[in-house]
Amino acid sequence: MTKRRHPNKSAQWRKQKYYRHLALRDWIFFARTHDKDGFTSHLDLAEAAKVNIKRHLKIKGSANPYELAYDDYFDNRSGMNKGRHIAIVRDERCQSTF
């Protein structure tokens, strides 16, 4: 990333300008920031390895959120009610305007 911006600079120069080390971590990409009082702090780029993996359950292929037979199925799934409620309210509004 820094090689493209500074192709004629050495790796040592790029490391001093754009990277820092902390404990056992080396080559941490960071940015210097200043607060209102003038104190300098560092913002580090987040490590991809530290991001937790969030697993998702697949929806049954035959399940249809618009069929009443699958209401219990979708009610038991967390987070699905919010989107379905908005869609149902929107459908009721459309029917009442006709």
VMD Tcl script that builds the backbone (N, CA, C; Angstrom):
set m [mol new atoms 294]
animate dup $m
set s [atomselect $m all]
$s set {name element resname resid chain x y z} {
  {N N MET 1 A 0.820 -1.175 0.000}
  {CA C MET 1 A 0.000 0.000 0.000}
  {C C MET 1 A 0.877 1.257 0.000}
  {N N THR 2 A 1.853 1.306 0.845}
  {CA C THR 2 A 2.708 2.496 0.883}
  {C C THR 2 A 3.732 2.484 -0.237}
  {N N LYS 3 A 4.033 1.334 -0.766}
  {CA C LYS 3 A 4.990 1.229 -1.879}
  {C C LYS 3 A 4.441 1.941 -3.120}
  {N N ARG 4 A 3.134 1.846 -3.321}
  {CA C ARG 4 A 2.529 2.498 -4.473}
  {C C ARG 4 A 2.581 4.024 -4.334}
  {N N ARG 5 A 2.370 4.513 -3.117}
  {CA C ARG 5 A 2.381 5.958 -2.894}
  {C C ARG 5 A 3.798 6.524 -2.926}
  {N N HIS 6 A 4.765 5.749 -2.418}
  {CA C HIS 6 A 6.160 6.201 -2.357}
  {C C HIS 6 A 7.079 5.152 -2.989}
  {N N PRO 7 A 7.086 5.041 -4.305}
  {CA C PRO 7 A 7.864 3.981 -4.949}
  {C C PRO 7 A 9.376 4.167 -4.834}
  {N N ASN 8 A 9.850 5.389 -4.640}
  {CA C ASN 8 A 11.291 5.640 -4.597}
  {C C ASN 8 A 11.861 5.666 -3.180}
  {N N LYS 9 A 11.017 5.457 -2.176}
  {CA C LYS 9 A 11.477 5.466 -0.787}
  {C C LYS 9 A 11.797 4.048 -0.336}
  {N N SER 10 A 12.698 3.957 0.630}
  {CA C SER 10 A 13.105 2.644 1.133}
  {C C SER 10 A 12.057 2.077 2.085}
  {N N ALA 11 A 12.142 0.776 2.337}
  {CA C ALA 11 A 11.221 0.117 3.257}
  {C C ALA 11 A 11.383 0.674 4.669}
  {N N GLN 12 A 12.586 1.007 5.050}
  {CA C GLN 12 A 12.827 1.571 6.372}
  {C C GLN 12 A 12.128 2.925 6.520}
  {N N TRP 13 A 12.177 3.766 5.515}
  {CA C TRP 13 A 11.528 5.065 5.565}
  {C C TRP 13 A 10.014 4.905 5.659}
  {N N ARG 14 A 9.455 3.999 4.844}
  {CA C ARG 14 A 8.016 3.760 4.862}
  {C C ARG 14 A 7.565 3.202 6.206}
  {N N LYS 15 A 8.372 2.329 6.801}
  {CA C LYS 15 A 8.019 1.759 8.100}
  {C C LYS 15 A 8.002 2.836 9.173}
  {N N GLN 16 A 8.973 3.740 9.160}
  {CA C GLN 16 A 9.011 4.809 10.156}
  {C C GLN 16 A 7.847 5.779 9.998}
  {N N LYS 17 A 7.414 6.017 8.764}
  {CA C LYS 17 A 6.359 6.997 8.516}
  {C C LYS 17 A 4.963 6.436 8.767}
  {N N TYR 18 A 4.684 5.214 8.345}
  {CA C TYR 18 A 3.329 4.692 8.340}
  {C C TYR 18 A 3.060 3.577 9.342}
  {N N TYR 19 A 4.078 2.964 9.897}
  {CA C TYR 19 A 3.872 1.804 10.758}
  {C C TYR 19 A 4.514 2.029 12.113}
  {N N ARG 20 A 4.026 1.297 13.108}
  {CA C ARG 20 A 4.618 1.334 14.439}
  {C C ARG 20 A 4.606 -0.067 15.002}
  {N N HIS 21 A 5.235 -0.251 16.151}
  {CA C HIS 21 A 5.209 -1.552 16.801}
  {C C HIS 21 A 4.685 -1.367 18.216}
  {N N LEU 22 A 4.039 -2.408 18.728}
  {CA C LEU 22 A 3.460 -2.390 20.058}
  {C C LEU 22 A 3.569 -3.796 20.621}
  {N N ALA 23 A 4.317 -3.927 21.702}
  {CA C ALA 23 A 4.553 -5.231 22.341}
  {C C ALA 23 A 5.146 -6.201 21.316}
  {N N LEU 24 A 4.469 -7.291 21.031}
  {CA C LEU 24 A 4.991 -8.286 20.098}
  {C C LEU 24 A 4.516 -8.059 18.658}
  {N N ARG 25 A 3.644 -7.097 18.462}
  {CA C ARG 25 A 3.161 -6.799 17.119}
  {C C ARG 25 A 4.097 -5.808 16.443}
  {N N ASP 26 A 4.430 -6.060 15.201}
  {CA C ASP 26 A 5.290 -5.185 14.426}
  {C C ASP 26 A 4.562 -4.843 13.128}
  {N N TRP 27 A 4.900 -3.737 12.543}
  {CA C TRP 27 A 4.288 -3.265 11.303}
  {C C TRP 27 A 2.784 -3.041 11.493}
  {N N ILE 28 A 2.398 -2.261 12.481}
  {CA C ILE 28 A 1.006 -1.893 12.707}
  {C C ILE 28 A 0.748 -0.602 11.936}
  {N N PHE 29 A -0.140 -0.649 10.962}
  {CA C PHE 29 A -0.477 0.535 10.176}
  {C C PHE 29 A -1.282 1.471 11.070}
  {N N PHE 30 A -0.900 2.746 11.142}
  {CA C PHE 30 A -1.547 3.674 12.064}
  {C C PHE 30 A -1.608 5.076 11.491}
  {N N ALA 31 A -2.346 5.929 12.196}
  {CA C ALA 31 A -2.423 7.352 11.866}
  {C C ALA 31 A -2.268 8.134 13.165}
  {N N ARG 32 A -1.560 9.231 13.100}
  {CA C ARG 32 A -1.401 10.100 14.268}
  {C C ARG 32 A -2.574 11.084 14.310}
  {N N THR 33 A -3.140 11.267 15.490}
  {CA C THR 33 A -4.215 12.230 15.665}
  {C C THR 33 A -3.893 13.127 16.858}
  {N N HIS 34 A -4.495 14.283 16.874}
  {CA C HIS 34 A -4.298 15.236 17.965}
  {C C HIS 34 A -5.665 15.601 18.540}
  {N N ASP 35 A -5.759 15.652 19.875}
  {CA C ASP 35 A -7.005 16.071 20.495}
  {C C ASP 35 A -7.021 17.579 20.705}
  {N N LYS 36 A -8.022 18.090 21.398}
  {CA C LYS 36 A -8.171 19.536 21.595}
  {C C LYS 36 A -7.016 20.146 22.369}
  {N N ASP 37 A -6.433 19.355 23.288}
  {CA C ASP 37 A -5.342 19.860 24.122}
  {C C ASP 37 A -3.987 19.755 23.435}
  {N N GLY 38 A -3.941 19.152 22.247}
  {CA C GLY 38 A -2.691 19.032 21.509}
  {C C GLY 38 A -1.941 17.737 21.772}
  {N N PHE 39 A -2.525 16.823 22.554}
  {CA C PHE 39 A -1.862 15.550 22.802}
  {C C PHE 39 A -1.977 14.645 21.590}
  {N N THR 40 A -0.892 13.939 21.295}
  {CA C THR 40 A -0.861 13.036 20.154}
  {C C THR 40 A -1.297 11.642 20.583}
  {N N SER 41 A -2.136 11.027 19.772}
  {CA C SER 41 A -2.521 9.637 20.006}
  {C C SER 41 A -2.470 8.896 18.667}
  {N N HIS 42 A -2.622 7.592 18.722}
  {CA C HIS 42 A -2.515 6.756 17.528}
  {C C HIS 42 A -3.830 6.032 17.269}
  {N N LEU 43 A -4.217 5.959 16.017}
  {CA C LEU 43 A -5.334 5.140 15.576}
  {C C LEU 43 A -4.768 4.000 14.753}
  {N N ASP 44 A -4.918 2.774 15.249}
  {CA C ASP 44 A -4.386 1.604 14.566}
  {C C ASP 44 A -5.435 0.997 13.646}
  {N N LEU 45 A -4.973 0.465 12.535}
  {CA C LEU 45 A -5.852 -0.294 11.655}
  {C C LEU 45 A -6.210 -1.597 12.355}
  {N N ALA 46 A -7.480 -1.964 12.352}
  {CA C ALA 46 A -7.933 -3.158 13.062}
  {C C ALA 46 A -7.359 -4.416 12.421}
  {N N GLU 47 A -7.061 -5.394 13.267}
  {CA C GLU 47 A -6.564 -6.683 12.782}
  {C C GLU 47 A -7.736 -7.534 12.309}
  {N N ALA 48 A -7.657 -8.078 11.136}
  {CA C ALA 48 A -8.721 -8.931 10.619}
  {C C ALA 48 A -8.853 -10.204 11.452}
  {N N ALA 49 A -7.756 -10.679 12.020}
  {CA C ALA 49 A -7.791 -11.898 12.824}
  {C C ALA 49 A -8.552 -11.709 14.133}
  {N N LYS 50 A -8.733 -10.476 14.582}
  {CA C LYS 50 A -9.434 -10.199 15.833}
  {C C LYS 50 A -10.949 -10.093 15.654}
  {N N VAL 51 A -11.441 -10.075 14.432}
  {CA C VAL 51 A -12.870 -9.965 14.179}
  {C C VAL 51 A -13.519 -11.328 14.400}
  {N N ASN 52 A -14.553 -11.344 15.232}
  {CA C ASN 52 A -15.241 -12.597 15.513}
  {C C ASN 52 A -16.046 -13.043 14.300}
  {N N ILE 53 A -16.110 -14.350 14.106}
  {CA C ILE 53 A -16.898 -14.924 13.028}
  {C C ILE 53 A -18.327 -15.062 13.521}
  {N N LYS 54 A -19.276 -14.543 12.764}
  {CA C LYS 54 A -20.674 -14.633 13.134}
  {C C LYS 54 A -21.341 -15.649 12.221}
  {N N ARG 55 A -21.786 -16.748 12.808}
  {CA C ARG 55 A -22.423 -17.816 12.033}
  {C C ARG 55 A -23.903 -17.508 11.848}
  {N N HIS 56 A -24.451 -17.892 10.737}
  {CA C HIS 56 A -25.855 -17.669 10.446}
  {C C HIS 56 A -26.533 -18.989 10.139}
  {N N LEU 57 A -27.764 -19.128 10.580}
  {CA C LEU 57 A -28.549 -20.300 10.257}
  {C C LEU 57 A -29.273 -20.057 8.941}
  {N N LYS 58 A -29.264 -21.049 8.102}
  {CA C LYS 58 A -29.941 -20.906 6.822}
  {C C LYS 58 A -31.451 -21.023 7.019}
  {N N ILE 59 A -32.184 -20.337 6.182}
  {CA C ILE 59 A -33.637 -20.432 6.187}
  {C C ILE 59 A -34.030 -21.627 5.332}
  {N N LYS 60 A -35.052 -22.344 5.782}
  {CA C LYS 60 A -35.537 -23.474 4.994}
  {C C LYS 60 A -35.899 -23.003 3.588}
  {N N GLY 61 A -35.570 -23.800 2.614}
  {CA C GLY 61 A -35.836 -23.421 1.230}
  {C C GLY 61 A -37.310 -23.298 0.915}
  {N N SER 62 A -38.134 -24.096 1.586}
  {CA C SER 62 A -39.570 -24.057 1.306}
  {C C SER 62 A -40.289 -22.974 2.094}
  {N N ALA 63 A -39.622 -22.366 3.080}
  {CA C ALA 63 A -40.265 -21.360 3.934}
  {C C ALA 63 A -40.454 -20.060 3.168}
  {N N ASN 64 A -41.663 -19.521 3.266}
  {CA C ASN 64 A -42.008 -18.283 2.596}
  {C C ASN 64 A -42.534 -17.315 3.655}
  {N N PRO 65 A -41.929 -16.154 3.822}
  {CA C PRO 65 A -42.368 -15.238 4.874}
  {C C PRO 65 A -43.763 -14.647 4.641}
  {N N TYR 66 A -44.307 -14.792 3.454}
  {CA C TYR 66 A -45.621 -14.241 3.156}
  {C C TYR 66 A -46.740 -15.262 3.314}
  {N N GLU 67 A -46.424 -16.515 3.629}
  {CA C GLU 67 A -47.434 -17.542 3.865}
  {C C GLU 67 A -47.689 -17.652 5.357}
  {N N LEU 68 A -48.953 -17.741 5.719}
  {CA C LEU 68 A -49.322 -17.827 7.133}
  {C C LEU 68 A -48.865 -19.130 7.778}
  {N N ALA 69 A -48.656 -20.170 6.997}
  {CA C ALA 69 A -48.242 -21.462 7.544}
  {C C ALA 69 A -46.855 -21.392 8.174}
  {N N TYR 70 A -46.041 -20.442 7.760}
  {CA C TYR 70 A -44.664 -20.339 8.273}
  {C C TYR 70 A -44.504 -19.209 9.290}
  {N N ASP 71 A -45.600 -18.658 9.789}
  {CA C ASP 71 A -45.502 -17.581 10.783}
  {C C ASP 71 A -44.742 -18.017 12.026}
  {N N ASP 72 A -45.067 -19.203 12.546}
  {CA C ASP 72 A -44.378 -19.683 13.747}
  {C C ASP 72 A -42.891 -19.892 13.483}
  {N N TYR 73 A -42.551 -20.387 12.308}
  {CA C TYR 73 A -41.154 -20.621 11.962}
  {C C TYR 73 A -40.365 -19.311 11.988}
  {N N PHE 74 A -40.909 -18.276 11.364}
  {CA C PHE 74 A -40.200 -17.003 11.308}
  {C C PHE 74 A -40.268 -16.243 12.632}
  {N N ASP 75 A -41.338 -16.470 13.416}
  {CA C ASP 75 A -41.419 -15.835 14.730}
  {C C ASP 75 A -40.344 -16.371 15.667}
  {N N ASN 76 A -39.965 -17.618 15.521}
  {CA C ASN 76 A -38.947 -18.224 16.380}
  {C C ASN 76 A -37.532 -17.811 15.991}
  {N N ARG 77 A -37.356 -17.338 14.780}
  {CA C ARG 77 A -36.031 -16.881 14.351}
  {C C ARG 77 A -35.801 -15.474 14.869}
  {N N SER 78 A -34.660 -15.233 15.440}
  {CA C SER 78 A -34.399 -13.897 15.992}
  {C C SER 78 A -34.099 -12.905 14.880}
  {N N GLY 79 A -34.643 -11.700 15.011}
  {CA C GLY 79 A -34.352 -10.633 14.081}
  {C C GLY 79 A -35.208 -10.602 12.837}
  {N N MET 80 A -35.989 -11.630 12.579}
  {CA C MET 80 A -36.787 -11.653 11.357}
  {C C MET 80 A -38.095 -10.888 11.517}
  {N N ASN 81 A -38.585 -10.757 12.737}
  {CA C ASN 81 A -39.872 -10.101 12.942}
  {C C ASN 81 A -39.865 -8.647 12.520}
  {N N LYS 82 A -38.782 -7.955 12.720}
  {CA C LYS 82 A -38.738 -6.525 12.438}
  {C C LYS 82 A -38.996 -6.240 10.965}
  {N N GLY 83 A -38.303 -6.932 10.090}
  {CA C GLY 83 A -38.481 -6.722 8.661}
  {C C GLY 83 A -39.839 -7.171 8.171}
  {N N ARG 84 A -40.354 -8.272 8.717}
  {CA C ARG 84 A -41.646 -8.786 8.295}
  {C C ARG 84 A -42.755 -7.849 8.750}
  {N N HIS 85 A -42.629 -7.294 9.941}
  {CA C HIS 85 A -43.675 -6.400 10.454}
  {C C HIS 85 A -43.805 -5.170 9.557}
  {N N ILE 86 A -42.705 -4.631 9.123}
  {CA C ILE 86 A -42.732 -3.464 8.248}
  {C C ILE 86 A -43.406 -3.824 6.932}
  {N N ALA 87 A -43.092 -5.006 6.392}
  {CA C ALA 87 A -43.689 -5.418 5.122}
  {C C ALA 87 A -45.193 -5.618 5.281}
  {N N ILE 88 A -45.637 -6.185 6.399}
  {CA C ILE 88 A -47.063 -6.410 6.610}
  {C C ILE 88 A -47.786 -5.083 6.767}
  {N N VAL 89 A -47.229 -4.170 7.523}
  {CA C VAL 89 A -47.848 -2.853 7.689}
  {C C VAL 89 A -47.939 -2.136 6.359}
  {N N ARG 90 A -46.888 -2.227 5.557}
  {CA C ARG 90 A -46.887 -1.582 4.251}
  {C C ARG 90 A -47.989 -2.177 3.377}
  {N N ASP 91 A -48.190 -3.507 3.419}
  {CA C ASP 91 A -49.236 -4.146 2.627}
  {C C ASP 91 A -50.616 -3.704 3.096}
  {N N GLU 92 A -50.818 -3.565 4.416}
  {CA C GLU 92 A -52.102 -3.126 4.921}
  {C C GLU 92 A -52.415 -1.702 4.479}
  {N N ARG 93 A -51.402 -0.841 4.478}
  {CA C ARG 93 A -51.608 0.528 4.021}
  {C C ARG 93 A -52.017 0.557 2.551}
  {N N CYS 94 A -51.369 -0.288 1.758}
  {CA C CYS 94 A -51.690 -0.320 0.331}
  {C C CYS 94 A -53.111 -0.803 0.109}
  {N N GLN 95 A -53.543 -1.792 0.882}
  {CA C GLN 95 A -54.904 -2.332 0.723}
  {C C GLN 95 A -55.947 -1.313 1.169}
  {N N SER 96 A -55.636 -0.518 2.191}
  {CA C SER 96 A -56.630 0.428 2.679}
  {C C SER 96 A -56.799 1.614 1.729}
  {N N THR 97 A -55.830 1.858 0.870}
  {CA C THR 97 A -55.942 2.991 -0.042}
  {C C THR 97 A -56.756 2.653 -1.295}
  {N N PHE 98 A -56.989 1.366 -1.540}
  {CA C PHE 98 A -57.740 0.979 -2.747}
  {C C PHE 98 A -59.227 1.069 -2.546}
}
mol reanalyze $m
mol bondsrecalc $m
mol representation Tube
mol addrep $m
